[in-house]
């Protein structure tokens, strides 16, 4: 079961969707991720694509993000996310859940004029490179990253996501066992 590692909801256990349709981020990877982005999280607007249980967005809110948006197309996973948000007393104004695919969510949010400090995505590993490239193109085209915003992709270590993403500028990659986290930022104008 995923749990909140730090902040306001530290130690709270979250429910995870049953079955093999989602693959929760391990505590080790989540801890490493938030160690890297810790100074960016307080006061941020956070977007979690392929949310699964919602644990990454909830961790961001626990650590001081002002607002989080969660996109998940799987109905069972959305029900689990709603349950986790309710359990923590997080309302729609703080944690907006959208039952839709990642690119549909990006287009919807762009249409609403949203901009994000941190966009995190954890797609199915076999689709990570193509999904990241597609999302990055929309993020760049629609101006969804704030000036100093970052786009983060969790994927398996055998997939070279950086090679596929050309719409944003690669700046860092970290490996944790079989998992890798790759970071991008807005390109130079």
C-alpha positions in Angstrom: 0.0 0.0 0.0 1.3 3.4 -0.9 1.8 5.9 2.0 2.6 9.6 2.3 6.3 10.0 3.2 6.5 13.6 4.5 4.6 16.7 5.2 1.1 17.4 6.5 -0.2 13.8 5.8 3.0 12.0 6.7 2.4 8.3 7.5 -1.1 8.2 6.1 -1.7 5.0 4.2 -3.4 5.3 0.8 -5.5 2.8 -1.0 -4.2 1.5 -4.3 -6.3 0.2 -7.2 -6.5 -3.6 -7.3 -5.2 -5.6 -10.2 -2.3 -5.0 -12.6 -3.7 -1.9 -14.5 -1.7 0.4 -12.3 1.9 0.2 -10.9 2.3 2.4 -7.9 5.6 4.3 -7.6 7.7 2.7 -4.9 8.5 4.6 -1.7 12.2 4.6 -2.7 11.6 6.3 -6.0 9.0 8.7 -4.6 11.4 9.7 -1.8 14.2 10.3 -4.4 11.8 12.3 -6.6 10.7 14.6 -3.9 14.2 15.0 -2.6 15.2 16.4 -6.0 12.1 18.7 -6.3 11.6 19.6 -2.7 12.4 23.3 -3.1 10.0 23.6 -6.0 6.9 22.0 -4.4 5.8 24.5 -1.7 3.4 27.0 -3.3 3.4 25.1 -6.6 0.6 24.0 -9.0 1.2 20.3 -9.7 -0.2 18.1 -12.4 -0.1 14.3 -12.0 -0.8 12.4 -15.3 -1.6 8.7 -15.1 -2.4 9.2 -11.4 -3.2 5.6 -10.4 -3.8 6.0 -6.7 -3.2 9.7 -6.6 -0.2 9.2 -4.3 2.2 11.5 -6.2 -0.2 14.5 -6.3 -1.1 13.8 -2.6 2.6 13.7 -1.7 3.0 17.1 -3.4 0.0 18.6 -1.5 1.3 17.1 1.7 4.6 18.9 1.1 3.0 22.3 0.5 1.8 22.4 -3.1 -1.1 24.9 -3.4 -3.1 22.9 -5.9 -2.9 19.6 -7.7 -4.7 18.3 -10.7 -4.9 14.5 -11.3 -5.7 12.9 -14.6 -6.5 9.2 -14.8 -8.7 7.4 -17.4 -9.3 4.2 -15.5 -12.6 4.3 -13.7 -11.6 2.0 -10.8 -8.4 4.0 -10.3 -10.5 7.2 -10.2 -12.7 5.7 -7.5 -9.6 4.9 -5.4 -8.2 8.4 -6.0 -11.6 10.0 -4.8 -11.5 7.7 -1.8 -7.9 8.8 -0.9 -8.7 12.5 -1.4 -11.8 12.2 0.7 -9.9 10.3 3.4 -7.5 13.3 3.7 -10.1 15.9 3.5 -8.9 17.3 0.1 -11.7 19.0 -1.8 -12.0 19.6 -5.6 -10.6 23.2 -5.2 -7.3 21.7 -3.8 -7.2 18.4 -5.8 -9.0 18.4 -9.1 -9.6 14.9 -10.5 -10.2 14.4 -14.2 -11.3 11.0 -15.5 -9.6 11.2 -18.9 -6.5 10.3 -20.8 -3.4 12.4 -20.3 -3.5 14.3 -23.6 -7.2 15.0 -23.3 -6.5 16.4 -19.8 -3.6 18.6 -21.2 -5.9 20.0 -23.9 -8.7 20.7 -21.3 -6.3 22.4 -18.9 -4.8 24.4 -21.7 -8.3 25.5 -22.8 -8.8 26.7 -19.2 -5.6 28.7 -19.3 -3.8 26.6 -16.7 -0.1 26.6 -16.2 2.0 24.3 -14.0 5.1 24.4 -12.0 5.5 20.7 -12.0 4.0 18.1 -14.4 4.6 14.5 -13.5 3.7 11.5 -15.6 4.0 7.8 -14.9 2.6 6.1 -18.0 2.7 2.3 -18.6 6.4 1.6 -19.1 5.9 0.0 -22.5 4.3 3.3 -23.7 6.5 5.7 -21.8 8.6 7.0 -24.7 5.8 7.7 -27.1 3.4 9.0 -24.4 6.1 11.3 -23.0 6.9 12.7 -26.4 3.3 13.3 -27.2 2.6 15.0 -23.8 5.8 17.1 -24.1 4.7 18.4 -27.5 1.3 19.5 -26.1 2.9 21.0 -23.0 5.3 23.0 -25.1 2.7 24.0 -27.8 0.0 25.0 -25.3 2.4 26.7 -22.9 1.4 24.5 -19.9 4.7 24.9 -18.0 5.3 28.0 -16.0 8.6 29.9 -16.8 10.7 27.7 -14.4 8.4 24.7 -14.6 9.5 21.1 -15.0 8.1 18.0 -16.7 9.1 14.7 -15.1 8.6 11.2 -16.6 8.9 8.0 -14.6 9.9 5.1 -16.8 11.9 1.9 -16.9 15.7 2.2 -17.2 15.8 0.5 -20.6 13.7 3.2 -22.3 15.5 6.3 -23.5 12.7 8.9 -23.0 15.1 11.8 -23.4 15.8 10.6 -27.0 12.1 10.7 -27.9 11.2 14.1 -26.3 12.2 16.9 -28.5 9.7 19.6 -27.6 11.2 20.3 -24.2 14.8 20.5 -23.0 16.3 17.5 -21.2 18.3 18.4 -18.1 18.5 15.4 -15.8 18.0 11.7 -15.5 18.2 9.5 -12.3 18.1 5.7 -12.0 16.7 3.8 -9.1 17.0 0.0 -9.7 14.8 -0.7 -12.7 13.1 2.7 -12.6 14.3 5.9 -14.1 13.1 9.5 -13.6 13.8 11.9 -16.4 13.4 15.7 -16.1 12.7 18.3 -18.8 12.2 22.1 -18.7 11.0 24.7 -21.2 13.4 25.2 -24.1 15.2 28.5 -24.7 12.9 31.0 -26.5 
